[in-house]
Amino acid sequence: MQVNDLTYNILKCAYQVHSELGPGLLESSYEFSLAYELKAAGFSVVQQKSLPLMYRNIKLDAGYRVDLLVENHVIIEIKSIAAFDDIHTAQLLTYLKLSNCKVGLLLNFNVSSMKDGIRRIVNSYDDNKGLSGVASK
């Protein structure tokens, strides 16, 4: 499955969860519900996947965890906040770099319409240029 098709299907599941639960719950409620929907749709999902940090060829468990990793290709970072901030994009970009994944979704469920709570981030990390990314709504 192409990554665009995968993110499309992930978003269908996110819309389902948001329609069912609405805004205002804890992030963990949305995480477990979305993981359930994705698994029911036949996708491989890992919750709270640990991401080690490599420092001078030493693997460090620095406490980084992605909320959901779908099909080993797409990282989902779930929020239940008033609005996205630059730090949320930076967090997801860091996860993309550490995991070597190319695409991530920031999903904010604390919105009246789910379409307002979606950011798709593409990893364009270059060792020579540093961390950068492209965010889209």
C-alpha positions in Angstrom: 0.0 0.0 0.0 1.3 3.5 -0.9 1.9 5.8 2.0 -0.7 8.3 0.7 -3.3 5.5 0.7 -2.2 4.5 4.2 -2.5 8.0 5.6 -5.9 8.3 3.9 -7.1 5.2 5.6 -5.7 6.3 8.9 -7.5 9.5 8.7 -10.8 7.7 7.9 -10.3 5.8 11.2 -9.5 9.1 13.0 -12.7 10.7 11.7 -14.6 7.6 13.0 -13.1 7.9 16.5 -13.7 11.7 16.6 -17.4 11.2 15.4 -17.9 8.6 18.1 -16.1 10.3 21.1 -16.1 14.0 20.2 -13.6 16.4 21.8 -12.5 16.8 25.4 -11.1 13.4 26.4 -7.6 12.5 27.4 -5.1 11.7 24.7 -4.9 8.1 25.9 -8.6 7.6 25.2 -8.1 8.6 21.6 -4.9 6.6 21.3 -6.5 3.4 22.4 -9.7 4.0 20.3 -7.7 4.8 17.2 -5.5 1.8 17.7 -8.6 -0.3 17.9 -10.1 1.1 14.7 -6.9 0.7 12.8 -6.5 -2.9 13.9 -10.1 -3.6 13.1 -9.4 -2.2 9.6 -6.6 -4.8 9.3 -3.5 -2.6 9.9 -0.5 -3.4 11.9 -0.3 -1.0 14.9 2.3 -0.6 17.7 1.4 1.6 20.6 3.9 3.5 22.7 6.8 2.3 20.6 10.1 3.2 22.2 12.6 5.1 20.0 16.2 4.9 21.1 18.6 7.8 20.6 22.0 7.0 19.0 24.8 9.1 20.6 28.4 8.3 19.6 27.4 4.8 18.5 25.7 4.1 21.8 22.0 3.3 21.9 20.3 5.4 24.7 16.8 4.9 26.0 16.1 8.5 26.3 12.3 8.1 26.9 11.1 8.8 23.4 7.9 7.0 22.6 5.6 7.4 19.6 1.9 7.1 20.3 1.1 4.9 17.3 3.3 3.3 14.5 1.1 2.0 11.7 2.5 -0.6 9.2 6.0 0.4 10.3 5.7 3.5 8.0 3.5 6.2 9.6 3.9 7.7 13.0 0.8 9.1 14.7 1.2 11.6 17.4 -2.1 12.2 19.2 -3.0 15.4 21.0 -6.0 16.8 22.9 -5.0 20.4 23.1 -6.4 23.9 22.3 -4.2 24.4 19.2 -1.1 23.0 17.6 2.2 24.8 18.4 5.6 24.6 16.7 6.8 22.3 19.4 4.4 19.6 18.3 5.7 19.7 14.8 9.3 19.6 16.1 8.4 16.6 18.3 7.0 14.6 15.4 10.0 15.6 13.2 12.3 14.2 15.9 10.4 11.0 16.0 10.5 10.7 12.2 14.3 11.2 12.2 14.9 8.7 15.0 12.7 6.0 13.4 13.7 6.7 9.8 10.0 7.0 8.9 9.1 9.5 6.2 5.5 10.5 7.1 3.8 11.3 10.4 0.4 12.6 11.4 -0.3 15.0 14.2 -3.9 14.5 15.2 -5.6 16.9 17.6 -8.9 15.4 18.8 -9.8 18.5 20.9 -11.5 20.2 18.0 -15.1 20.6 16.9 -14.3 19.3 13.4 -11.6 16.7 12.9 -10.5 18.3 9.6 -9.1 21.2 11.8 -7.0 18.8 13.9 -4.9 17.2 11.2 -1.3 18.0 10.2 0.7 15.7 7.9 4.4 16.0 8.3 7.0 14.7 5.8 10.5 14.0 7.1 13.1 15.7 4.9 16.0 15.2 7.3 19.4 15.7 5.8 22.5 15.0 7.9 24.3 18.0 6.3 21.4 20.5 6.7 19.7 19.4 9.9 16.1 18.8 10.8 13.4 20.3 8.5 10.0 19.2 7.5 7.0 20.0 5.5 3.7 20.4 7.3 0.3 20.3 5.5 -3.2 20.5 6.7 
